[in-house]
Amino acid sequence: MINRLLFLLTALCFIFSAGTGFSQDKEILGIKFPGEKVVEGKTLKLNGVAYLKKYGFVKVYAGGFYLENPTKNPYEAIESEQVKHFDLHYLTSKATAKKLQDGFKELMIKCNSPSLVSAHREDIEKHASWMDKDMAPGKTSKTTYVPGVGLIVEYQEEVKGTIPGKEYAQMYYRYIFGEKADKKIKKGYLGQ
């Protein structure tokens, strides 16, 4: 009888924790990300967290990825029509505007087809131009995709603008979740 009761309690704990896994608060490199966040009038759940390190020791940023409907599927993260939100907190002053702009453009080109890059060259340049200030510890960068609106870019607490449509937004998410994206960061944001 006691063994059955222990088994039942263990099973219930597992079911409860599996059901709430996406909406728990998380901390990474000293940055706390709440399990839920209201963005554009929608309650989003924390899908996962990740961080970027360069040269093995420079901690560049810690980030949280939020979705209306959390997923571990990279294609859903790229293509689903729901509010999506990235919240990046920078941890270094070595992330200069020039390095961020060049790195962003390089990854957008690497992770998307030549035809998409060609069709959205101006959008890539515009997005990169909004990263116009050097980062420093405590500074943030946020992007929000809103279906029917587009990708809203906020940089150092200033809304820079919106790139309309879903195609460019999918390109943006492909550089994070696509086949050529950084595997460690991708797994972190997918909650794996």
C-alpha positions in Angstrom: 0.0 0.0 0.0 2.8 2.5 0.9 4.6 1.7 -2.3 1.5 2.4 -4.4 1.0 5.7 -2.5 4.6 6.7 -3.1 4.3 5.8 -6.8 1.1 7.8 -7.1 2.7 10.9 -5.4 5.8 10.6 -7.6 3.7 10.4 -10.8 1.5 13.4 -9.7 4.7 15.4 -9.1 6.1 14.5 -12.5 2.8 15.3 -14.3 2.5 18.7 -12.4 6.1 19.7 -13.2 5.9 18.6 -16.8 2.8 20.7 -17.3 4.3 23.8 -15.8 7.8 23.5 -17.2 7.5 26.4 -19.7 6.1 29.0 -17.3 8.6 28.8 -14.4 10.8 31.7 -13.6 14.4 31.1 -14.7 17.7 32.7 -13.9 20.8 32.6 -16.1 24.1 34.5 -15.5 22.4 36.5 -12.7 19.5 37.7 -14.9 16.0 36.7 -13.8 13.4 36.0 -16.4 9.8 35.8 -15.2 7.8 32.7 -16.2 5.0 34.8 -17.7 5.0 38.3 -19.2 2.3 40.4 -20.8 3.4 41.7 -24.2 1.1 43.4 -26.7 -1.9 42.5 -24.6 -1.1 38.8 -24.6 0.1 36.7 -21.7 3.3 35.0 -22.9 5.1 32.1 -21.3 8.9 31.8 -21.0 9.8 29.2 -23.6 13.5 29.0 -22.7 16.6 31.0 -21.8 20.1 31.1 -23.4 23.3 33.1 -23.3 26.0 34.0 -25.7 29.7 33.8 -24.8 32.5 34.8 -27.2 36.1 33.6 -27.1 35.1 31.2 -24.4 35.0 33.8 -21.6 33.3 37.0 -22.6 29.7 36.8 -21.5 27.8 38.9 -24.1 24.1 38.5 -23.1 21.5 36.4 -21.4 18.2 36.1 -23.1 14.6 34.9 -22.6 12.3 33.8 -25.4 8.5 34.1 -24.8 5.6 32.6 -26.7 1.8 32.5 -26.4 2.0 28.8 -27.0 5.4 27.4 -25.9 7.1 24.8 -28.1 10.2 22.7 -28.3 9.8 22.5 -32.1 12.2 24.9 -34.0 9.9 25.1 -37.0 7.0 26.2 -34.8 9.2 28.8 -33.2 10.0 30.2 -36.7 6.7 29.9 -38.5 3.8 29.9 -36.0 1.5 32.9 -36.1 1.5 34.0 -32.5 3.0 36.8 -30.4 6.7 36.1 -29.9 9.1 38.1 -27.8 12.9 38.1 -27.2 14.3 39.9 -24.1 18.1 40.2 -24.2 20.2 41.6 -21.3 23.7 42.6 -22.1 26.6 41.7 -19.8 29.6 43.4 -21.4 30.7 46.7 -22.9 32.7 44.8 -25.6 29.5 44.5 -27.7 30.0 47.6 -29.9 27.4 48.8 -32.3 29.6 47.9 -35.2 30.2 44.4 -34.0 26.5 43.8 -33.3 25.5 45.2 -36.7 28.1 43.2 -38.6 27.3 40.0 -36.7 23.6 40.4 -37.2 23.9 40.9 -41.0 26.3 38.0 -41.3 24.0 35.6 -39.4 20.9 36.7 -41.3 22.7 36.0 -44.6 24.1 32.7 -43.4 20.8 31.3 -42.0 18.5 32.3 -44.9 18.2 31.5 -48.5 19.9 33.9 -51.1 16.5 34.7 -52.6 15.1 35.7 -49.2 18.2 37.7 -48.4 17.9 39.5 -51.7 14.2 40.2 -51.3 14.8 41.6 -47.8 18.2 43.3 -48.1 16.8 46.7 -47.2 15.0 45.3 -44.1 18.2 43.6 -42.9 20.1 46.8 -43.3 17.3 48.8 -41.6 17.2 46.4 -38.7 21.0 46.4 -38.3 21.0 50.3 -38.4 18.7 50.3 -35.3 21.6 48.7 -33.3 23.2 52.2 -33.3 24.7 52.3 -29.8 27.4 50.3 -28.0 26.0 47.9 -25.5 27.0 47.9 -21.8 26.0 45.8 -18.8 22.4 46.4 -17.9 21.4 47.5 -21.4 18.7 45.6 -23.2 17.5 44.7 -26.7 13.9 43.4 -27.3 12.1 42.1 -30.4 8.4 41.3 -30.6 6.6 39.7 -33.5 2.9 40.5 -33.7 0.8 38.7 -36.3 -0.6 41.1 -38.9 1.8 43.8 -37.8 5.4 42.6 -38.1 8.6 42.6 -36.1 8.9 45.4 -33.5 12.5 46.3 -32.5 13.4 48.0 -29.2 17.0 48.8 -28.5 18.2 50.3 -25.3 14.7 51.1 -24.1 13.8 52.9 -27.3 11.3 51.5 -29.9 13.2 51.8 -33.1 10.5 50.7 -35.5 8.6 47.9 -37.1 9.4 45.8 -40.1 6.1 44.7 -41.5 4.9 41.3 -42.6 5.7 37.7 -41.5 8.3 36.8 -44.0 11.1 39.0 -42.6 10.1 37.9 -39.0 10.5 34.3 -40.1 14.0 35.1 -41.4 14.8 36.7 -38.1 13.6 33.6 -36.1 15.4 31.3 -38.6 18.8 32.9 -37.6 18.0 31.8 -34.1 16.1 28.5 -34.6 17.1 27.4 -38.2 19.4 24.6 -39.2 22.5 26.9 -39.4 21.8 28.6 -36.0 24.0 28.2 -33.0 22.9 24.8 -31.5 23.5 25.7 -27.9 21.5 28.9 -28.0 18.8 27.3 -30.1 18.4 24.5 -27.5 18.3 26.9 -24.6 15.5 29.0 -26.2 13.6 25.9 -27.0 13.7 24.8 -23.4 15.7 21.7 -24.2 
